[in-house]
Amino acid sequence: MSQLKPKFIYFDLDDTLLDHKKAERAGLSDVHQHFDMFRDIPERQLLDTYHHINKGLWEEYGRGEIDRHELHRRRFQETFRDLGVDQDMHEEAGQVYMNYYRNHWEWIDGAKETYDRIAARYEVGIITNGFAETQWLKIDRFNLKDTARHIVISEEVGEMKPHPKVFDHATDLTGYERQDILYVGDSFTSDIVGGSKANWQVAWFTKNPIDQGYKLANLVFSDFKDLLRSLNIED
């Protein structure tokens, strides 16, 4: 295992430290139970339809083709259209979903202990895509401002990862050379490609690596203990 020797370590937030996918599934499950109009629609169908539409909308948002308000409106409106239920309920459903989604935020297994141990040894920060108010709520809920020296949220920068502007801004905040920064993230495109193009060290947290990831990443891991070992932080 290669040894990493950074001076500053940035972490991605969703699905690296916090389990966004699990919270999203649980929130949608709650929405399915909340509304009678889903009585004859399997929960799996709602989840699959929403994920397909939401993914496409985030891609449009990332390209600057739609704004956040259109994304919020269309993700449930188009989901309801495809499921054949009342599209006029999309606004209420969006509000209900966000309330439920927030109830399910939690650390990914092993992430909190790993983050705390690294933060005790290194300067750390957070870089995250997503809407600022939601991401700040997560950061506050999990007291990440107590340890993160710098927090970079894409909406506040004006571009989403992997845009170079995000990584350039995050680099400038640290005061370190690019090669002295390590980025730990789960998304191949947003985190690993973006971080490597910024000439940072990158550690890819994934259970489904691809060959290209091994070429770009300094470390590919699915167990946080491997990240600690690579930083010479032993049990």
Backbone torsions as a table, in degrees:
resi	resn	phi	psi	omega
1	MET	NA	130.8	-177.8
2	SER	-71.0	144.0	177.8
3	GLN	-90.0	130.4	178.3
4	LEU	-98.0	138.9	-178.2
5	LYS	-132.9	64.2	179.0
6	PRO	-82.9	165.5	170.9
7	LYS	-106.3	-19.3	178.2
8	PHE	-142.8	139.7	-178.7
9	ILE	-125.5	118.9	171.8
10	TYR	-96.1	143.0	173.6
11	PHE	-116.4	139.8	163.3
12	ASP	-68.5	159.0	-177.2
13	LEU	-99.7	-64.0	-173.4
14	ASP	-75.7	125.8	178.4
15	ASP	67.8	13.6	166.7
16	THR	-117.4	-54.8	174.2
17	LEU	-97.8	-45.5	-177.9
18	LEU	-110.2	144.3	-173.9
19	ASP	-87.0	80.8	-179.8
20	HIS	-64.1	-45.0	-176.3
21	LYS	-60.0	-42.3	179.6
22	LYS	-65.3	-42.1	179.2
23	ALA	-66.0	-37.8	178.3
24	GLU	-64.4	-46.5	178.8
25	ARG	-60.4	-44.3	-178.6
26	ALA	-66.2	-39.2	178.6
27	GLY	-64.3	-41.1	178.1
28	LEU	-69.2	-34.7	175.5
29	SER	-62.3	-40.3	177.3
30	ASP	-65.0	-39.9	177.5
31	VAL	-61.8	-42.2	179.9
32	HIS	-59.3	-39.9	179.7
33	GLN	-77.1	-25.7	-173.9
34	HIS	-71.7	-37.4	-172.7
35	PHE	-105.7	130.4	179.1
36	ASP	-64.8	-24.6	-175.6
37	MET	-66.0	-12.8	178.4
38	PHE	-94.9	8.9	-173.3
39	ARG	-57.0	-37.4	-177.2
40	ASP	-101.7	11.6	-179.6
41	ILE	-114.6	122.0	179.7
42	PRO	-59.8	143.8	179.0
43	GLU	-56.9	-40.3	-179.2
44	ARG	-59.9	-35.8	-179.9
45	GLN	-67.3	-40.7	176.8
46	LEU	-62.6	-47.5	-178.0
47	LEU	-61.8	-46.4	-177.5
48	ASP	-65.6	-40.6	-179.4
49	THR	-66.6	-45.5	179.1
50	TYR	-61.4	-46.9	-177.6
51	HIS	-60.7	-41.5	180.0
52	HIS	-62.4	-46.9	-177.8
53	ILE	-71.4	-43.3	-178.2
54	ASN	-62.8	-39.9	179.1
55	LYS	-60.6	-45.5	179.2
56	GLY	-63.8	-38.9	-179.7
57	LEU	-67.5	-38.8	177.4
58	TRP	-65.5	-33.1	176.0
59	GLU	-66.5	-41.8	176.2
60	GLU	-62.9	-42.8	179.4
61	TYR	-62.8	-42.2	179.6
62	GLY	-63.6	-29.9	177.5
63	ARG	-85.4	-1.1	179.0
64	GLY	78.7	18.3	-176.2
65	GLU	-86.5	-23.4	176.8
66	ILE	-136.3	160.5	176.3
67	ASP	-98.8	176.2	-175.7
68	ARG	-63.0	-33.5	-178.0
69	HIS	-68.4	-39.1	177.3
70	GLU	-67.5	-38.6	177.2
71	LEU	-60.3	-48.3	-179.7
72	HIS	-60.4	-41.9	-178.3
73	ARG	-68.3	-48.0	-169.7
74	ARG	-75.4	-26.6	-172.9
75	ARG	-64.9	-36.4	176.0
76	PHE	-91.2	-34.2	178.9
77	GLN	-59.5	-46.1	-179.0
78	GLU	-75.1	-31.5	173.8
79	THR	-61.8	-46.2	-179.4
80	PHE	-66.4	-36.6	177.1
81	ARG	-59.9	-47.6	-177.3
82	ASP	-69.0	-27.3	179.2
83	LEU	-87.0	-10.5	178.7
84	GLY	76.8	29.9	176.1
85	VAL	-114.0	176.1	-171.4
86	ASP	-64.3	109.8	-179.5
87	GLN	-66.9	-22.9	-179.2
88	ASP	-66.1	-11.8	179.9
89	MET	-88.4	3.1	-171.7
90	HIS	-62.7	-37.6	-177.3
91	GLU	-67.9	-46.1	177.6
92	GLU	-61.8	-41.0	-179.4
93	ALA	-63.1	-39.3	178.3
94	GLY	-61.8	-41.5	179.2
95	GLN	-68.2	-42.3	179.1
96	VAL	-62.9	-43.3	-179.7
97	TYR	-60.1	-47.2	-177.7
98	MET	-62.3	-37.2	178.0
99	ASN	-64.5	-42.6	178.8
100	TYR	-69.8	-43.7	-178.0
101	TYR	-54.6	-42.9	-178.8
102	ARG	-65.2	-25.3	-179.9
103	ASN	-72.5	-14.6	-172.4
104	HIS	-110.3	9.7	179.0
105	TRP	-67.2	133.2	176.1
106	GLU	-158.7	162.7	177.5
107	TRP	-68.1	147.2	166.3
108	ILE	-67.6	145.9	-178.8
109	ASP	-54.1	125.6	177.9
110	GLY	85.5	-10.5	-173.6
111	ALA	-73.3	-40.9	-175.6
112	LYS	-64.5	-48.4	-179.8
113	GLU	-60.7	-42.6	-180.0
114	THR	-63.8	-47.9	179.8
115	TYR	-59.9	-45.7	-178.1
116	ASP	-63.0	-41.1	-179.6
117	ARG	-67.9	-39.1	177.9
118	ILE	-69.2	-40.8	-179.5
119	ALA	-64.9	-23.2	177.3
120	ALA	-76.9	-16.5	-176.4
121	ARG	-112.7	-26.3	-173.9
122	TYR	-129.4	159.4	165.8
123	GLU	-74.4	132.9	-176.7
124	VAL	-130.5	161.5	176.9
125	GLY	-152.3	177.1	-179.1
126	ILE	-125.3	136.1	169.1
127	ILE	-127.7	128.0	-175.5
128	THR	-146.6	138.8	165.9
129	ASN	-77.1	173.9	178.0
130	GLY	113.4	173.5	-177.9
131	PHE	-83.6	136.3	-167.8
132	ALA	-57.9	-45.5	-174.1
133	GLU	-65.6	-36.7	178.4
134	THR	-68.3	-44.2	-178.5
135	GLN	-66.7	-36.9	177.1
136	TRP	-66.3	-34.9	176.1
137	LEU	-61.7	-41.6	177.4
138	LYS	-64.3	-45.7	-178.8
139	ILE	-60.2	-40.7	178.3
140	ASP	-69.8	-42.9	-177.2
141	ARG	-60.0	-38.1	-175.5
142	PHE	-102.2	14.9	172.8
143	ASN	55.1	34.8	-176.8
144	LEU	-72.9	-19.7	176.7
145	LYS	-67.7	-18.4	179.2
146	ASP	-68.4	-26.2	-175.2
147	THR	-119.2	-31.1	-175.8
148	ALA	-77.7	116.9	179.5
149	ARG	-70.5	-34.4	179.9
150	HIS	-135.5	136.1	178.3
151	ILE	-125.7	120.0	-177.1
152	VAL	-116.5	117.7	179.3
153	ILE	-113.3	127.0	-170.2
154	SER	-55.0	-41.4	-177.8
155	GLU	-60.3	-33.9	179.7
156	GLU	-75.8	-24.8	176.8
157	VAL	-80.9	-31.2	-179.6
158	GLY	100.7	0.2	175.8
159	GLU	-143.5	157.4	177.0
160	MET	-100.7	148.1	168.0
161	LYS	-54.0	139.0	13.9
162	PRO	-96.4	24.2	-177.6
163	HIS	-58.2	135.1	-178.2
164	PRO	-57.0	-28.1	-178.5
165	LYS	-59.2	-36.3	179.6
166	VAL	-64.8	-47.2	-177.0
167	PHE	-73.3	-33.8	176.5
168	ASP	-64.5	-43.9	178.9
169	HIS	-62.9	-45.0	-179.6
170	ALA	-64.7	-36.4	176.9
171	THR	-62.7	-48.1	-177.8
172	ASP	-60.0	-35.9	-179.0
173	LEU	-62.2	-36.1	-173.7
174	THR	-75.7	-32.5	-174.0
175	GLY	80.1	6.3	-179.8
176	TYR	-102.4	162.7	172.6
177	GLU	-69.4	153.6	-176.6
178	ARG	-57.1	-41.9	-175.6
179	GLN	-70.3	-9.6	179.1
180	ASP	-94.3	3.1	-179.1
181	ILE	-105.8	133.5	174.4
182	LEU	-111.2	136.6	175.7
183	TYR	-118.8	127.7	179.4
184	VAL	-108.8	118.3	-178.2
185	GLY	-154.3	168.0	-175.8
186	ASP	-103.7	-22.2	-175.4
187	SER	-87.8	124.4	179.8
188	PHE	-61.9	-47.7	-176.3
189	THR	-72.3	-53.5	-173.7
190	SER	-70.0	-41.6	-170.8
191	ASP	-98.6	-51.4	-173.2
192	ILE	-77.5	-49.2	176.7
193	VAL	-64.8	-46.0	-179.6
194	GLY	-61.6	-45.3	-179.2
195	GLY	-67.6	-40.3	-179.2
196	SER	-68.9	-36.2	176.6
197	LYS	-66.2	-25.5	176.8
198	ALA	-81.8	0.5	-178.1
199	ASN	66.4	29.6	172.5
200	TRP	-90.8	162.6	163.1
201	GLN	-75.3	145.3	-179.3
202	VAL	-134.8	142.3	176.1
203	ALA	-123.9	120.5	-173.4
204	TRP	-99.1	115.1	177.2
205	PHE	-90.7	106.2	-176.1
206	THR	-157.1	149.2	172.7
207	LYS	-99.9	-6.4	-177.5
208	ASN	-131.8	68.2	-177.5
209	PRO	-70.8	154.8	173.6
210	ILE	-117.8	160.3	-175.1
211	ASP	-55.6	-40.2	-178.2
212	GLN	-61.1	-31.5	179.4
213	GLY	-62.8	-38.2	178.7
214	TYR	-67.3	-27.7	179.4
215	LYS	-76.0	-35.0	-175.2
216	LEU	-91.6	-36.9	-171.6
217	ALA	-86.1	142.2	173.2
218	ASN	-74.2	-26.1	177.8
219	LEU	-147.6	133.8	171.1
220	VAL	-116.8	124.6	-175.0
221	PHE	-147.0	153.4	174.0
222	SER	-122.0	-7.1	179.9
223	ASP	-121.3	123.3	-176.3
224	PHE	-61.0	-21.7	177.5
225	LYS	-62.2	-31.4	178.6
226	ASP	-67.9	-36.0	176.4
227	LEU	-64.9	-43.6	178.5
228	LEU	-61.7	-43.5	179.7
229	ARG	-62.8	-39.2	-178.5
230	SER	-66.4	-22.0	177.6
231	LEU	-97.8	6.3	179.5
232	ASN	63.0	35.3	173.7
233	ILE	-108.2	99.6	-172.8
234	GLU	-94.2	161.4	176.9
235	ASP	-64.8	NA	NA
